[in-house]
């Protein structure tokens, strides 16, 4: 919509010292002519925009201009409040709630009583999660290391970490930072240690695996921190070719976890599932959650592990 593009252009001009029509055209996926018309519209609306030609020229906004809050639409305000409300669900304090009240107080004409988006980021773990996030936030802001007990496939260990980011990804919470003590953990991955891991690397730690999280007295100097690459290809590189058969009554789980294109229906009604998996142990665990509604065909190594587990379970329950 044009109004959204106009607000977007204004936001760019307020944040950047200078830009050009071709750059704006590429960013908003319109023609240069459309951008020129938009600039003209903003000028007619009283926005002090200036343009200059030649080398070093471009489009800029007059120094000292500030965007009035009323330029935000009702929908804009609803989106802002929805984001703040979602953060408040995992906050150990009332900061985000108080911030919402400040915004509402000054923007009552833009805020309706109807909330169309409700997000709770705490899942099942609000009581344990919010205090951890509060401690981590305080440690990041004050540049103090974190100390905690960490649990993974290798057991448990005491860790110390320079924290830099709190991350919500794959429906879970993580802290990203530089490990300064403790055992080997995944360099970037989530499914167990990788060979060659160095204790000085930046890593992700899953908050639900952290216990006794405290901020230490040790301060650290903020580093040139790499932004965590959280692409699925980076964290879950695949490599394990999986082929399995599932009964039709668990189709909903396959669709939910891998999408409707991950399987084809066999003549006997069963679903032939094919996908890449990253970790052998996680694959075995996942398959076992289906009970007798699934049969793993490949890889043979995982199939053998499942057979051994089932035989051990049979001995336990015999």
Buried (B, 14 or more C-beta within 10 A) or exposed (E): EEEEBBBBBBEBBEEEEBBBBEBBBEBBEBEBEBBBEBBEBBEEEEBEBEBEEEEEEBBBBEEEEEBEEEEBEEEBBBBBBBBBBBBBBBBBEEBBEEBBEEBEEEBEEBBEEEEEEEEEBBEEBEEBBBEBBBBBBBBBEEBBBBBBBBEBEEEEBEBBBBBBBBBBBEEBBBBBBBBBEBBBBBBBBBBBBEEEBEBEBBBBBBBBBBEEBEBEEEEBEEEEEEEBEBEEEEBBEEEBEBBBBBBEEBBEBBEEEEEEEBBEEEEEEBBBBBBEBBBBEBBBEBBBEBEEBBBBBEBEEBBEBBEEBEEEEEEEEE
